[in-house]
């Protein structure tokens, strides 16, 4: 069940990151994939900064931060 929860958080984070990074997204399916990878990255970064993501909203914020960072990096690499 936690894997499904991870996928749902990642998909929501990818969609939100795509909305925040207007013009730098990868389309709906690309953003969902980036959101899932970004949720892992966001959790890792928050852990390194010793910030705890508590509850659904905290996990979503960490995932969106990671997805936005990942979309930004992908945008820089595409140029």
Phi and psi restraints in degrees (value plus and minus 20) as a CYANA .aco file:
   2 UNK   PHI     -87.0   -47.0
   2 UNK   PSI     -49.5    -9.5
   3 UNK   PHI     -87.1   -47.1
   3 UNK   PSI     -60.2   -20.2
   4 UNK   PHI     -84.1   -44.1
   4 UNK   PSI     -61.2   -21.2
   5 UNK   PHI     -80.4   -40.4
   5 UNK   PSI     -63.8   -23.8
   6 UNK   PHI     -80.5   -40.5
   6 UNK   PSI     -63.5   -23.5
   7 UNK   PHI     -85.1   -45.1
   7 UNK   PSI     -61.1   -21.1
   8 UNK   PHI     -86.3   -46.3
   8 UNK   PSI     -63.8   -23.8
   9 UNK   PHI     -81.8   -41.8
   9 UNK   PSI     -65.0   -25.0
  10 UNK   PHI     -83.0   -43.0
  10 UNK   PSI     -61.8   -21.8
  11 UNK   PHI     -84.7   -44.7
  11 UNK   PSI     -63.7   -23.7
  12 UNK   PHI     -84.2   -44.2
  12 UNK   PSI     -60.9   -20.9
  13 UNK   PHI     -84.8   -44.8
  13 UNK   PSI     -60.0   -20.0
  14 UNK   PHI     -83.9   -43.9
  14 UNK   PSI     -61.7   -21.7
  15 UNK   PHI     -84.9   -44.9
  15 UNK   PSI     -65.9   -25.9
  16 UNK   PHI     -83.2   -43.2
  16 UNK   PSI     -61.5   -21.5
  17 UNK   PHI     -84.5   -44.5
  17 UNK   PSI     -57.8   -17.8
  18 UNK   PHI     -83.4   -43.4
  18 UNK   PSI     -56.0   -16.0
  19 UNK   PHI     -90.7   -50.7
  19 UNK   PSI     -57.8   -17.8
  20 UNK   PHI     -92.2   -52.2
  20 UNK   PSI     -53.6   -13.6
  21 UNK   PHI    -121.1   -81.1
  21 UNK   PSI      35.3    75.3
  22 UNK   PHI     -72.7   -32.7
  22 UNK   PSI     111.9   151.9
  23 UNK   PHI      63.5   103.5
  23 UNK   PSI     -27.5    12.5
  24 UNK   PHI    -137.5   -97.5
  24 UNK   PSI      -9.7    30.3
  25 UNK   PHI    -102.0   -62.0
  25 UNK   PSI     157.3   197.3
  26 UNK   PHI    -137.2   -97.2
  26 UNK   PSI       1.4    41.4
  27 UNK   PHI      66.1   106.1
  27 UNK   PSI     149.9   189.9
  28 UNK   PHI     -78.3   -38.3
  28 UNK   PSI     -72.6   -32.6
  29 UNK   PHI     -90.0   -50.0
  29 UNK   PSI     -56.4   -16.4
  30 UNK   PHI     -85.0   -45.0
  30 UNK   PSI     -62.4   -22.4
  31 UNK   PHI     -85.2   -45.2
  31 UNK   PSI     -56.6   -16.6
  32 UNK   PHI     -84.8   -44.8
  32 UNK   PSI     -62.3   -22.3
  33 UNK   PHI     -84.7   -44.7
  33 UNK   PSI     -63.1   -23.1
  34 UNK   PHI     -84.3   -44.3
  34 UNK   PSI     -55.6   -15.6
  35 UNK   PHI     -83.3   -43.3
  35 UNK   PSI     -59.1   -19.1
  36 UNK   PHI     -87.9   -47.9
  36 UNK   PSI     -62.4   -22.4
  37 UNK   PHI     -89.3   -49.3
  37 UNK   PSI     -58.0   -18.0
  38 UNK   PHI     -86.7   -46.7
  38 UNK   PSI     -51.1   -11.1
  39 UNK   PHI     -86.2   -46.2
  39 UNK   PSI     -56.2   -16.2
  40 UNK   PHI     -86.5   -46.5
  40 UNK   PSI     -65.6   -25.6
  41 UNK   PHI     -82.6   -42.6
  41 UNK   PSI     -62.9   -22.9
  42 UNK   PHI     -82.9   -42.9
  42 UNK   PSI     -61.6   -21.6
  43 UNK   PHI     -83.5   -43.5
  43 UNK   PSI     -59.1   -19.1
  44 UNK   PHI     -85.7   -45.7
  44 UNK   PSI     -66.0   -26.0
  45 UNK   PHI     -85.0   -45.0
  45 UNK   PSI     -62.9   -22.9
  46 UNK   PHI     -83.3   -43.3
  46 UNK   PSI     -56.8   -16.8
  47 UNK   PHI     -85.0   -45.0
  47 UNK   PSI     -61.5   -21.5
  48 UNK   PHI     -85.3   -45.3
  48 UNK   PSI     -54.6   -14.6
  49 UNK   PHI    -105.2   -65.2
  49 UNK   PSI     -18.6    21.4
  50 UNK   PHI      37.9    77.9
  50 UNK   PSI      22.9    62.9
  51 UNK   PHI    -129.2   -89.2
  51 UNK   PSI     106.4   146.4
  52 UNK   PHI    -112.4   -72.4
  52 UNK   PSI     108.7   148.7
  53 UNK   PHI    -113.0   -73.0
  53 UNK   PSI      86.9   126.9
  54 UNK   PHI    -123.8   -83.8
  54 UNK   PSI     109.4   149.4
  55 UNK   PHI      56.6    96.6
  55 UNK   PSI    -198.9  -158.9
  56 UNK   PHI     -82.1   -42.1
  56 UNK   PSI     -66.5   -26.5
  57 UNK   PHI     -85.0   -45.0
  57 UNK   PSI     -61.4   -21.4
  58 UNK   PHI     -83.9   -43.9
  58 UNK   PSI     -61.9   -21.9
  59 UNK   PHI     -87.2   -47.2
  59 UNK   PSI     -56.8   -16.8
  60 UNK   PHI     -86.8   -46.8
  60 UNK   PSI     -60.0   -20.0
  61 UNK   PHI     -83.5   -43.5
  61 UNK   PSI     -64.4   -24.4
  62 UNK   PHI     -83.0   -43.0
  62 UNK   PSI     -61.2   -21.2
  63 UNK   PHI     -87.4   -47.4
  63 UNK   PSI     -61.3   -21.3
  64 UNK   PHI     -85.6   -45.6
  64 UNK   PSI     -60.9   -20.9
  65 UNK   PHI     -80.3   -40.3
  65 UNK   PSI     -64.3   -24.3
  66 UNK   PHI     -86.0   -46.0
  66 UNK   PSI     -59.6   -19.6
  67 UNK   PHI     -88.4   -48.4
  67 UNK   PSI     -60.3   -20.3
  68 UNK   PHI     -83.6   -43.6
  68 UNK   PSI     -63.3   -23.3
  69 UNK   PHI     -81.2   -41.2
  69 UNK   PSI     -63.7   -23.7
  70 UNK   PHI     -86.3   -46.3
  70 UNK   PSI     -61.0   -21.0
  71 UNK   PHI     -84.2   -44.2
  71 UNK   PSI     -57.9   -17.9
  72 UNK   PHI     -83.5   -43.5
  72 UNK   PSI     -64.5   -24.5
  73 UNK   PHI     -83.5   -43.5
  73 UNK   PSI     -64.1   -24.1
  74 UNK   PHI     -82.3   -42.3
  74 UNK   PSI     -60.6   -20.6
  75 UNK   PHI     -81.3   -41.3
  75 UNK   PSI     -60.5   -20.5
  76 UNK   PHI     -88.7   -48.7
  76 UNK   PSI     -57.4   -17.4
  77 UNK   PHI     -92.0   -52.0
  77 UNK   PSI     -48.5    -8.5
  78 UNK   PHI     -92.0   -52.0
  78 UNK   PSI     -43.3    -3.3
